[in-house]
Amino acid sequence: MPEHLIITKHEGHIATVQLNRPKVLNALNLGLMIELVDCLEQLDNDPDVRCIVIHGDERAFAAGADITEMADATVVDMIERDQFTRWDRIRRVKTPIIAAVSGFALGGGCELTMICDMIVASETARFGQPEINIGAMPGAGGTQRLTRAIGKARAMEMVLTGKMITAEEAHAAGLVNMVVPIEFYLESAMKLAREVASRPPISVRLAKEAVLKSFDAFLQDGLEFERKNFYLLFATDDKTEGMQAFVEKRKPEWKGK
């Protein structure tokens, strides 16, 4: 039987998606990306899933793209392959996604963590965009998302030198949410996912959309978009329940309606 390139599990309202090419440090080949994107879209359409956690194993989240698939490619090959459309599809997933990172998150692996909404890192995590070392550069959003996350100077250093940064450096720079001992990195991500999943699901999706809009538009456009989504929530049962529960000093019961 062929090995599954991803492994999906469910725990309550949380789905975990494990990258499963351990012999090559979870290098992101075409097959894995096809399975991953299809899986994320299916989970996104499941109303019972309120948060998704993506992880690798203790040695690596993902050590980069599978270079063997690109080594002999021409410009025309890459244009026709159009592999980055799959990354655009991940960007359109409405369900919050948390990356649980241990070991290497390099190249495409680093870009995959950054297209997620939050990152929990083990003390062993190492982040980098080393494409410059093979005569290339980031192509799945690395130059854009990394710059927005840690600023121009640090991003320039990482992209132009291929230098890796530690989990603590990534946390100090604002790239990751928290750093924990390796034995707790996945459970810490799950704990964060449970917090997100405990919130009203429509509010969470629209709030995520509004935060991401701040990267896609000028500030005024982002503010207008945020306000539109804020107003839309006043048409939901969960908004009514949430405000009533607050006034009545009780725990709300979310229906996702």
Secondary structure, 3 states (H helix, E strand, C coil): CCCCCEEEEEECCEEEEEECCHHHCCCECHHHHHHHHHHHHHHHCCCCCCEEEEECCCCEEECCECHHHCCCCCHHHHHHHCCCHHHHHHHCCCCCEEEEECCEEECHHHHHHHHCCEEEEECCCEEECHHHHHCCCCCCCHHHHHHHHHCHHHHHHHHHHCCCEEHHHHHHHCCCCEEECHHHHHHHHHHHHHHHHCCCHHHHHHHHHHHHHHHHCCHHHHHHHHHHHHHHHHHCHHHHHHHHHHHCCCCCCCCCC
